[in-house]
Amino acid sequence: MTTADLLQRILEQLGHVGARCPELRFGQLIATIGMLAEDATGHSLWDVEDADFVAALERFAGDMARRESHRAESTAASDRGAISASQPPTATPPPRHVS
């Protein structure tokens, strides 16, 4: 995949994730994904390859989709007066402070 293809994929995915997380400012979104990429690669964001950034972005998008799905299931279950059969959400660590 070329750099231009990766960039296009990143921009498209950022649009989808940004729509799912309207409470995040753009810088917060990039910082969060950058930290995920740094954690996965052991490199600073400056040295993270585009493909690794895409992988972190897709992991983040998947997490957001699962959270939305869990929220929808919980809401539907409470509307029916039932208890959701899905597993409880796992705790996520607080964001790392980057200086």
GUGU-274114 format. One record per residue: residue number from 1; chain; residue in three letters; z, y, x of N, C-alpha, C, CB in turn. Coordinates in Angstrom, 2 decimals, padded with zeros to 5 digits. Atoms other than C-alpha are relative to their C-alpha. Glycine has a CB too. Layout:
N
[pt NUM; "A"; "ALA"; [Z; Y; X]; [Z; Y; X]; [Z; Y; X]; [Z; Y; X]]
...
# end
This chain:
99
[pt 1; "A"; "MET"; [000.00; -001.17; 000.86]; [000.00; 000.00; 000.00]; [000.00; 001.23; 000.90]; [001.23; 000.00; -000.98]]
[pt 2; "A"; "THR"; [000.10; -001.20; -000.82]; [-000.94; 003.39; 001.41]; [001.15; 000.96; -000.29]; [-001.35; 000.70; -000.24]]
[pt 3; "A"; "THR"; [-001.03; -001.02; 000.19]; [001.40; 006.33; 001.82]; [-000.25; 000.77; -001.30]; [000.03; 000.97; 001.19]]
[pt 4; "A"; "ALA"; [000.33; -000.72; 001.23]; [-000.44; 008.14; -000.99]; [000.36; -000.83; -001.23]; [-001.50; 000.35; -000.03]]
[pt 5; "A"; "ASP"; [-000.36; 000.88; 001.12]; [000.05; 005.12; -003.28]; [001.51; -000.04; -000.19]; [-000.54; -001.43; 000.24]]
[pt 6; "A"; "LEU"; [-001.46; 000.01; 000.09]; [003.76; 004.97; -002.45]; [000.52; 001.31; -000.57]; [000.61; -000.26; 001.39]]
[pt 7; "A"; "LEU"; [-000.43; -001.30; 000.51]; [004.15; 008.69; -003.07]; [-000.26; 000.10; -001.49]; [-000.71; 001.13; 000.74]]
[pt 8; "A"; "GLN"; [000.31; -000.03; 001.43]; [002.42; 008.37; -006.43]; [000.99; -000.86; -000.79]; [-001.44; -000.50; -000.25]]
[pt 9; "A"; "ARG"; [-000.97; 000.91; 000.65]; [004.69; 005.44; -007.33]; [001.39; 000.65; -000.07]; [000.08; -001.36; 000.77]]
[pt 10; "A"; "ILE"; [-001.30; -000.68; -000.03]; [007.78; 007.43; -006.28]; [000.04; 001.09; -001.07]; [000.28; 000.61; 001.40]]
[pt 11; "A"; "LEU"; [000.02; -001.11; 000.95]; [006.78; 010.45; -008.35]; [000.01; -000.49; -001.45]; [-001.22; 000.87; 000.24]]
[pt 12; "A"; "GLU"; [000.00; 000.56; 001.35]; [006.03; 008.36; -011.44]; [001.38; -000.55; -000.37]; [-001.07; -001.11; -000.12]]
[pt 13; "A"; "GLN"; [-001.32; 000.60; 000.26]; [009.30; 006.46; -011.16]; [001.07; 001.08; -000.13]; [000.38; -001.00; 001.12]]
[pt 14; "A"; "LEU"; [-000.95; -001.11; 000.13]; [011.24; 009.70; -010.61]; [-000.09; 000.64; -001.38]; [-000.25; 001.05; 001.09]]
[pt 15; "A"; "GLY"; [000.16; -000.54; 001.34]; [009.78; 011.00; -013.85]; [000.69; -000.85; -001.05]; [-001.47; 000.14; -000.34]]
[pt 16; "A"; "HIS"; [-000.65; 000.92; 000.95]; [010.97; 007.92; -015.73]; [001.53; 000.06; 000.13]; [-000.50; -001.44; 000.23]]
[pt 17; "A"; "VAL"; [-001.44; -000.02; -000.22]; [014.42; 007.97; -014.14]; [000.59; 001.34; -000.42]; [000.33; -000.29; 001.48]]
[pt 18; "A"; "GLY"; [-000.48; -001.32; 000.41]; [014.78; 011.71; -014.66]; [000.14; 000.12; -001.51]; [-000.93; 001.08; 000.51]]
[pt 19; "A"; "ALA"; [-000.09; -000.01; 001.47]; [014.11; 011.23; -018.36]; [001.19; -000.81; -000.49]; [-001.30; -000.55; -000.62]]
[pt 20; "A"; "ARG"; [-001.15; 000.83; 000.38]; [016.80; 008.52; -018.50]; [001.33; 000.65; 000.37]; [-000.10; -001.37; 000.65]]
[pt 21; "A"; "CYS"; [-001.23; -000.63; -000.51]; [019.33; 010.70; -016.64]; [-000.12; 001.51; -000.06]; [000.28; -000.46; 001.45]]
[pt 22; "A"; "PRO"; [000.20; -001.45; 000.09]; [018.87; 014.24; -017.97]; [001.20; 000.80; 000.49]; [-000.32; 000.39; -001.42]]
[pt 23; "A"; "GLU"; [-001.20; -000.70; -000.46]; [022.42; 015.10; -016.90]; [-000.03; 000.25; 001.51]; [001.25; -000.79; -000.36]]
[pt 24; "A"; "LEU"; [000.09; -000.18; -001.45]; [021.42; 014.84; -013.22]; [-001.02; 001.07; 000.33]; [-000.37; -001.32; 000.69]]
[pt 25; "A"; "ARG"; [000.97; -000.94; -000.53]; [019.83; 017.76; -011.46]; [-000.90; -000.75; 000.98]; [000.70; 001.22; 000.70]]
[pt 26; "A"; "PHE"; [000.96; 000.68; -000.88]; [016.82; 016.88; -009.29]; [000.63; -000.34; 001.35]; [-001.24; 000.87; 000.20]]
[pt 27; "A"; "GLY"; [-000.64; 000.24; -001.30]; [018.80; 017.25; -006.05]; [001.02; -001.14; -000.07]; [000.69; 001.26; 000.49]]
[pt 28; "A"; "GLN"; [-000.97; 001.09; 000.17]; [021.52; 014.95; -007.39]; [-000.71; -001.34; -000.10]; [000.86; 000.24; -001.25]]
[pt 29; "A"; "LEU"; [000.77; 001.23; 000.15]; [018.93; 012.36; -008.34]; [-000.52; -000.47; 001.35]; [-001.17; 000.22; -000.98]]
[pt 30; "A"; "ILE"; [000.52; 000.35; -001.32]; [017.30; 012.45; -004.90]; [001.13; -000.42; 000.93]; [-000.78; 001.19; 000.61]]
[pt 31; "A"; "ALA"; [-001.14; 000.34; -000.86]; [020.69; 012.40; -003.16]; [000.53; -001.39; -000.33]; [001.13; 001.03; -000.15]]
[pt 32; "A"; "THR"; [-000.50; 001.31; 000.42]; [021.81; 009.37; -005.18]; [-000.92; -001.11; 000.49]; [000.15; -000.05; -001.53]]
[pt 33; "A"; "ILE"; [000.96; 001.02; -000.42]; [018.65; 007.41; -004.49]; [-000.05; -000.07; 001.53]; [-001.41; 000.31; -000.57]]
[pt 34; "A"; "GLY"; [-000.04; -000.02; -001.46]; [018.72; 008.51; -000.85]; [001.19; -000.77; 000.55]; [000.04; 001.42; 000.50]]
[pt 35; "A"; "MET"; [-001.18; 000.74; -000.45]; [022.26; 007.17; -000.48]; [-000.18; -001.51; -000.20]; [001.25; 000.49; -000.74]]
[pt 36; "A"; "LEU"; [000.27; 001.42; 000.23]; [021.20; 003.87; -002.03]; [-000.93; -000.55; 001.08]; [-000.61; -000.22; -001.40]]
[pt 37; "A"; "ALA"; [000.93; 000.42; -001.04]; [018.32; 003.66; 000.44]; [000.68; -000.06; 001.36]; [-001.21; 000.95; 000.06]]
[pt 38; "A"; "GLU"; [-000.74; 000.01; -001.26]; [020.59; 004.57; 003.35]; [000.91; -001.22; 000.09]; [000.84; 001.28; 000.14]]
[pt 39; "A"; "ASP"; [-000.90; 001.15; 000.02]; [023.10; 001.92; 002.33]; [-000.77; -001.31; 000.20]; [000.79; -000.05; -001.32]]
[pt 40; "A"; "ALA"; [000.79; 001.24; -000.08]; [020.38; -000.73; 002.01]; [-000.62; -000.19; 001.38]; [-001.10; 000.02; -001.07]]
[pt 41; "A"; "THR"; [000.72; 000.11; -001.27]; [018.68; 000.06; 005.30]; [000.86; 000.25; 001.23]; [-001.14; 000.96; 000.02]]
[pt 42; "A"; "GLY"; [-000.81; -000.37; -001.16]; [021.43; 001.39; 007.52]; [-000.57; 001.18; 000.76]; [000.15; -001.18; 000.92]]
[pt 43; "A"; "HIS"; [000.62; -001.16; -000.64]; [019.22; 004.37; 008.36]; [000.36; 001.26; -000.78]; [-001.54; -000.17; 000.08]]
[pt 44; "A"; "SER"; [-000.18; -001.27; 000.71]; [019.69; 008.04; 007.56]; [-001.22; 000.22; -000.88]; [000.20; 001.19; 001.00]]
[pt 45; "A"; "LEU"; [001.10; -000.26; 000.91]; [017.51; 009.37; 004.78]; [-001.25; 000.46; 000.76]; [000.40; 001.05; -001.04]]
[pt 46; "A"; "TRP"; [001.13; -000.48; -000.82]; [015.32; 011.03; 007.43]; [-000.84; -001.17; 000.49]; [000.51; 000.81; 001.19]]
[pt 47; "A"; "ASP"; [000.70; 001.15; -000.59]; [014.43; 007.58; 008.81]; [-000.33; -001.10; -001.00]; [000.83; -000.57; 001.10]]
[pt 48; "A"; "VAL"; [000.30; 001.02; 001.02]; [014.16; 005.65; 005.53]; [-001.50; -000.01; -000.27]; [000.80; 000.28; -001.33]]
[pt 49; "A"; "GLU"; [001.44; 000.15; 000.28]; [010.63; 004.33; 005.06]; [-000.25; 000.18; -001.50]; [-000.52; -001.39; 000.48]]
[pt 50; "A"; "ASP"; [000.35; -000.21; 001.41]; [008.83; 005.16; 001.81]; [000.20; -001.26; -000.83]; [-001.44; 000.47; -000.12]]
[pt 51; "A"; "ALA"; [-000.13; 001.26; 000.74]; [008.78; 001.50; 000.78]; [001.47; -000.30; -000.29]; [-000.63; -001.16; 000.80]]
[pt 52; "A"; "ASP"; [-001.43; 000.21; 000.22]; [012.57; 001.32; 001.21]; [000.54; 000.99; -001.04]; [000.77; 000.14; 001.32]]
[pt 53; "A"; "PHE"; [-000.40; -000.98; 001.00]; [012.97; 004.51; -000.84]; [-000.44; -000.47; -001.39]; [-000.60; 001.39; 000.32]]
[pt 54; "A"; "VAL"; [000.51; 000.54; 001.27]; [010.79; 002.97; -003.58]; [000.91; -001.12; -000.49]; [-001.46; -000.51; 000.16]]
[pt 55; "A"; "ALA"; [-000.86; 001.12; 000.39]; [012.96; -000.15; -003.55]; [001.34; 000.51; -000.55]; [000.25; -000.94; 001.20]]
[pt 56; "A"; "ALA"; [-001.27; -000.57; 000.48]; [016.15; 001.94; -003.92]; [-000.20; 000.68; -001.36]; [000.57; 001.01; 001.02]]
[pt 57; "A"; "LEU"; [000.31; -000.67; 001.26]; [014.54; 003.99; -006.69]; [-000.17; -001.01; -001.13]; [-001.27; 000.85; 000.15]]
[pt 58; "A"; "GLU"; [000.18; 001.02; 001.02]; [013.51; 000.87; -008.56]; [001.31; -000.71; -000.35]; [-001.04; -001.03; 000.46]]
[pt 59; "A"; "ARG"; [-001.33; 000.57; 000.30]; [017.02; -000.61; -008.22]; [000.78; 000.95; -000.91]; [000.79; -000.26; 001.32]]
[pt 60; "A"; "PHE"; [-000.70; -000.99; 000.81]; [018.45; 002.63; -009.61]; [-000.56; 000.02; -001.42]; [-000.11; 001.39; 000.65]]
[pt 61; "A"; "ALA"; [000.64; 000.01; 001.32]; [015.93; 002.61; -012.48]; [000.41; -001.24; -000.79]; [-001.54; 000.06; 000.13]]
[pt 62; "A"; "GLY"; [-000.43; 001.23; 000.65]; [016.83; -001.00; -013.26]; [001.43; 000.08; -000.48]; [-000.16; -001.18; 000.93]]
[pt 63; "A"; "ASP"; [-001.41; -000.18; 000.40]; [020.53; -000.15; -013.30]; [000.10; 000.89; -001.23]; [000.81; 000.60; 001.17]]
[pt 64; "A"; "MET"; [-000.04; -000.92; 001.15]; [019.90; 002.74; -015.70]; [-000.52; -000.70; -001.26]; [-000.85; 001.26; 000.29]]
[pt 65; "A"; "ALA"; [000.54; 000.73; 001.15]; [017.82; 000.51; -017.98]; [001.03; -000.99; -000.53]; [-001.30; -000.74; 000.38]]
[pt 66; "A"; "ARG"; [-001.03; 000.95; 000.44]; [020.57; -002.14; -018.05]; [001.15; 000.72; -000.68]; [000.53; -000.81; 001.20]]
[pt 67; "A"; "ARG"; [-001.07; -000.76; 000.63]; [023.18; 000.50; -018.86]; [-000.40; 000.45; -001.40]; [000.38; 001.23; 000.86]]
[pt 68; "A"; "GLU"; [000.48; -000.39; 001.32]; [021.04; 001.81; -021.72]; [000.01; -001.18; -000.96]; [-001.40; 000.59; 000.09]]
[pt 69; "A"; "SER"; [000.03; 001.21; 000.81]; [020.58; -001.73; -022.99]; [001.40; -000.40; -000.43]; [-000.68; -001.15; 000.76]]
[pt 70; "A"; "HIS"; [-001.39; 000.36; 000.30]; [024.31; -002.41; -022.79]; [000.57; 000.97; -001.04]; [000.87; 000.02; 001.28]]
[pt 71; "A"; "ARG"; [-000.47; -000.98; 000.97]; [025.06; 000.85; -024.64]; [-000.57; -000.28; -001.38]; [-000.36; 001.41; 000.44]]
[pt 72; "A"; "ALA"; [000.66; 000.28; 001.28]; [022.55; -000.04; -027.35]; [000.61; -001.25; -000.64]; [-001.52; -000.19; 000.20]]
[pt 73; "A"; "GLU"; [-000.62; 001.22; 000.53]; [024.04; -003.54; -027.72]; [001.39; 000.29; -000.53]; [000.06; -001.10; 001.08]]
[pt 74; "A"; "SER"; [-001.36; -000.34; 000.43]; [027.56; -002.12; -027.93]; [-000.02; 000.79; -001.29]; [000.73; 000.79; 001.08]]
[pt 75; "A"; "THR"; [000.11; -000.81; 001.21]; [026.52; 000.43; -030.53]; [-000.41; -000.86; -001.18]; [-001.02; 001.14; 000.21]]
[pt 76; "A"; "ALA"; [000.45; 000.87; 001.09]; [024.70; -002.19; -032.59]; [001.12; -000.94; -000.43]; [-001.24; -000.82; 000.43]]
[pt 77; "A"; "ALA"; [-001.10; 000.91; 000.33]; [027.66; -004.56; -032.39]; [001.09; 000.73; -000.78]; [000.58; -000.62; 001.28]]
[pt 78; "A"; "SER"; [-001.04; -000.74; 000.71]; [030.11; -001.86; -033.46]; [-000.48; 000.40; -001.39]; [000.42; 001.24; 000.79]]
[pt 79; "A"; "ASP"; [000.55; -000.31; 001.33]; [027.78; -000.89; -036.32]; [000.13; -001.19; -000.94]; [-001.47; 000.42; 000.11]]
[pt 80; "A"; "ARG"; [-000.14; 001.22; 000.81]; [027.97; -004.52; -037.51]; [001.45; -000.46; -000.10]; [-000.87; -001.12; 000.58]]
[pt 81; "A"; "GLY"; [-001.40; 000.38; 000.02]; [031.71; -004.65; -036.93]; [000.29; -001.18; 000.90]; [000.42; -000.32; -001.38]]
[pt 82; "A"; "ALA"; [-000.17; 001.14; -000.90]; [031.29; -007.25; -034.20]; [000.33; 000.47; 001.40]; [-001.27; -000.87; 000.01]]
[pt 83; "A"; "ILE"; [-000.27; -000.26; -001.42]; [032.21; -007.49; -030.56]; [-001.23; -000.41; 000.78]; [001.27; -000.78; 000.49]]
[pt 84; "A"; "SER"; [001.17; 000.28; -000.81]; [029.42; -007.36; -028.03]; [000.24; -001.24; 000.85]; [-000.36; 001.20; 000.89]]
[pt 85; "A"; "ALA"; [-000.12; 001.24; -000.77]; [028.78; -010.71; -026.34]; [-000.36; 000.19; 001.46]; [-000.86; -001.07; -000.60]]
[pt 86; "A"; "SER"; [000.40; -000.21; -001.40]; [027.51; -009.15; -023.11]; [001.22; 000.19; 000.88]; [-000.94; 001.21; 000.11]]
[pt 87; "A"; "GLN"; [-001.08; -000.15; -000.96]; [029.59; -008.99; -019.98]; [000.36; 001.47; 000.13]; [-000.38; -000.58; 001.38]]
[pt 88; "A"; "PRO"; [-000.39; -001.40; -000.17]; [031.60; -005.82; -019.33]; [-000.74; 000.60; 001.20]; [001.53; 000.14; 000.18]]
[pt 89; "A"; "PRO"; [000.69; -000.62; -001.12]; [029.92; -003.29; -017.05]; [000.85; -000.06; 001.26]; [-000.37; 001.45; -000.33]]
[pt 90; "A"; "THR"; [-000.73; 000.01; -001.26]; [030.84; -003.47; -013.40]; [000.26; 001.43; 000.43]; [-000.78; -000.76; 001.09]]
[pt 91; "A"; "ALA"; [-000.35; -001.33; -000.47]; [032.55; -000.51; -011.82]; [-000.94; 000.40; 001.14]; [001.47; 000.06; 000.46]]
[pt 92; "A"; "THR"; [000.84; -000.49; -001.08]; [030.32; 001.61; -009.64]; [000.84; 000.90; 000.88]; [-001.25; 000.75; -000.54]]
[pt 93; "A"; "PRO"; [-000.80; -000.84; -000.88]; [031.76; 003.26; -006.57]; [-000.40; 001.47; -000.16]; [-000.18; -000.44; 001.47]]
[pt 94; "A"; "PRO"; [000.34; -001.41; 000.10]; [031.96; 007.04; -006.56]; [-001.04; 000.37; 001.05]; [001.25; 000.88; 000.16]]
[pt 95; "A"; "PRO"; [001.01; -000.38; -000.98]; [029.14; 008.86; -004.78]; [000.63; 000.37; 001.33]; [-000.83; 001.17; -000.52]]
[pt 96; "A"; "ARG"; [-000.44; -000.35; -001.35]; [029.50; 009.25; -001.05]; [-000.27; 001.46; 000.24]; [-000.70; -000.86; 001.05]]
[pt 97; "A"; "HIS"; [000.22; -001.41; -000.36]; [029.92; 012.79; 000.25]; [-000.87; 000.05; 001.23]; [001.35; 000.74; 000.25]]
[pt 98; "A"; "VAL"; [000.94; -000.13; -001.12]; [027.01; 013.68; 002.50]; [000.11; 001.41; 000.52]; [-001.47; -000.34; -000.42]]
[pt 99; "A"; "SER"; [-000.11; -001.36; -000.55]; [027.44; 016.58; 004.86]; [-001.16; 000.34; 000.88]; [001.27; 000.16; 000.78]]
# end
